[in-house]
Amino acid sequence: MFEETQGIVLHYNRYNDDSAIVDIFTLSRGSVSFLVRDRRRLRKGNVQTMLLRPLNIVELTFDYRASASLQKLQEVHIKHCYTSLPYNPIKETVALFLSEFLHNALRSEVRNPDLYHYIIYSLQWFDLASEGLANFHVAFLTRMTYYLGFWPNIDKRNMLPFFDLKDSIATDTEPEHNFFLKGEEVAIMPKLLRMNVRNMHRFLLTRQQRNRMLDVLTLYYQLHVPEFRDLRSLEVLREVLA
């Protein structure tokens, strides 16, 4: 059955000499893996490879087979052209990190239109923005937990001394495992949860705080998303933003 939808390219991986596997988070079916031709010596193959770069927003037509692990991509076109994301070195590094993060976080994600539109809006906003971007990746990861179903449960009016990362809840007793926050890190959580892409420039975080929050968020996703792997691009991001 042929289906038309839109999607965000998450990952492009060479499969053999003339094909590749492309993971796309689609509006209609969530994360879908496609088998595509990858004839790099041919001009047509090069064009398709460019169209399927990670974080590209595309329109696609594919032959959906419920029993198949890899779907057949029939047509693909760019739906939105970025103006600065591929050309600004800082934004390009953040985009590299986000593409690896999203590939991990959405590996098994089913249809989720609210999440899809959140990601689209955030990427387009980041592409157009020109200043106050230091907290973008922290705000993006934090806000996305809402759409994935593990938004931290914290009562801003009654702050408790510990935050249990496994159970996503603030508590007045120290958890029996090691995955929790305490002290200043708990105190900064309400600030983090108020942050979004539009107001993030108002929140002053030191580089040390930002790096620590990024470590905590990565661990938080590992605890709540099955098979979430270590992010190789994280250290590159730290170096570029240092």
N, C-alpha and C positions, 0 to 999 in steps of 0.2 A: 504494500500500500504506500503510495507516494504521499509525502507530507511536506508542507512548507512551514517554516518557522524562522526564528532568529536566535542567535546564540553568541556566547563569548568564548573565544578559543582559549583553552587552558594549557594545552601541551601538544607538542609536535615531536614525534619520535620515529626515526627511521626504523623500518621493520626488516627490509631486505634491499637488494639493489634497485628495485623499481617500485617500492611501495612504502607507505608510512602509516602509523596509527596516530590519529588526531583525536584528542579528547575535547569536547565542546559542551559547555553548560547551556542547554537549550531552554527556551521559554516553554515549550510544549511538553518536554519529557525529562527535564532535569539533565543530569550528566549522561552523555552518550559518547561511545567510542566509535570512530569511523575508520575504515580501511580505505586509503586513497592512493592513487598512482603518484609516484615521486620520481619522475624521469627528469633529473636535474640537467641532463645534457640538452634537453629540448627546451625551447623558449616557453612553451605552454606549461611545462612542469615548473619552471621558475616562477611564472606568474602565480600559479596555484600555491606554491610554497610561500610567497609573499602574502597572499590573501589569508593564509592560515597561520600567521605569526601569533604567538600568545598575546592575549588581551585584545586582539582585533574583535570588533563587533560586526557580525556578519548576518546576512540572510542566506538561508540554505534550503535546498530541496533534497530529500533523501528517501530511499526505499526502506521503510521501516518493517522489520521482521522481528516479532516478539521473541522468537526462539534463538535469534542470532546474537552472539556476543559482540560482533563487529558489524555495524551497519554500512550500507553503500551510499556514499555521498554522490549525488547526481550533479548538483549545481551549487556554486557558492559565490556570493557577491559581498562587497563591503557595504555595510549599512551606515556606518558612521566613520568619517575620516578624522583622525586626531590631527591637531594643529601643532602641538609641541611635545607630546609624550615621547615619540620616537627620536626626537632631535635634541632635547635638553638632557645633558648628561646626568643631572641629579634625578630628574623625573624618570629617565630611562632605567636608572638603578633601582628606584622604588618600584617601577613597573616589573622589573625582573624578579624582585622579591615577591610582589603581589601575585604574579603568575604562578610561581612555585607554591606559595601559600594556598592559593585558590585551588590549584590542582590537587593538593593534599586534602583540603577542607571539604571539597565538593566531590570527592572521588565516587561516592555512592549516593549522592543527593538526588532525590526524586523531584518531580515537578514542584516548583516553589516560586510562583510568579512574584510575590513580594520580595523575596531574596534576589531574584533576577533583576528586578527594577532598581533595587537598592544598589546593587553592584554597578549597573549601567549608569545610574545617576552619579555615583561617587567617582567613577572613572572619567566621565565627561566633565564633571566639575574640576577634578584635579588637572585635567588636560588644559582647561581654560584659565585656571588660577595662576597668578604670577608672584604672590607673596604670602607670607604667613603659613607656610606649608610644612614646618618642622614636625608638627604633631599628626600629620595626615595618616600615616600608616598605623599609628597607635589608635587614633580615633576610628579608623576603618575596621580594624580587627575587633575592637571593643564593641562597636555598634552591631557588627555582624552576628555576635552571639545571640542577639535578640531574635533574629530571623532563623537561626539554627536551633533555638529552643533551650539554650542554657545561659540566658541572661543572668548575671549575678543577683542574688536575692539579698539586698541590703536595705535596711531601714535607716534613711538619712537622719531621722529625728532621734534615733536611739542606737548610736554606734556601739557595737560590741567589739571586744579586744582581738578577736580572731576571725579570719575568713577561710572557710574550708573550701579549697579549690575542687575537691572531688564531688562534694555535695552542693556546691554553688550557693552556700549560705553562710551568713555571719553567725557566730556563736560566742557564748561567754566562757566556754571551756576549750582548752587546747585539744585539737584532734589527736587521735592515737597514731595517725600516720604522719608523714613528713610533708604532705602537700597542703600547706596552709600559709597564710600571711598573718603578720602581727605588727603591732606598733605603728610606725609612720606609714608603712605600706598599706595597712588597713585604712588609715586616716585619709590617704590620697584616693581611695576607691570612689567615694562620692563625686569627686572632681572628675575622675576618669569617666564615670557613667553619665555625666552631664555634657560631655564633649561630643560634638559632631563636626562635620566638615565645614559648616557655616560659622561656628563659634570657636573653633579650636585655636585660633590665633590669640584668643583672650586668655588662654590657660598657659601660664608660665611654668614649664618643666625644665629642669636642668638636663644636660646631656646624660648624666648618670641616672637620673630618675627615668628618663625616656628609655634608656637601654634596659634598665631593670624591669620596667613595665612590659617591654617587648619580650623579655625572657619569661615573665610571668604569663603573658598572654599565649606565648608559644606552648608552654607547659599546660596551660588551661585547655587549649585545643587538643593536645595530645591525650589528655585525660577524658575528653568528651567525644572525640571523633575517632572511630576505629581506624587503625592503620595510618594514623597521622605520623609522618616521618620527620626526622630532623631536617631543618631547612638549610641547605648548603649556601644559599645566597644571603643568609643573615649576617655573616661576618663581612661580606662585601658591602652590604648596606651600612653597617657600622663604620667601616673605613671611609666610605664616601661622605657620610653625614657627620663625621668627626670634626 
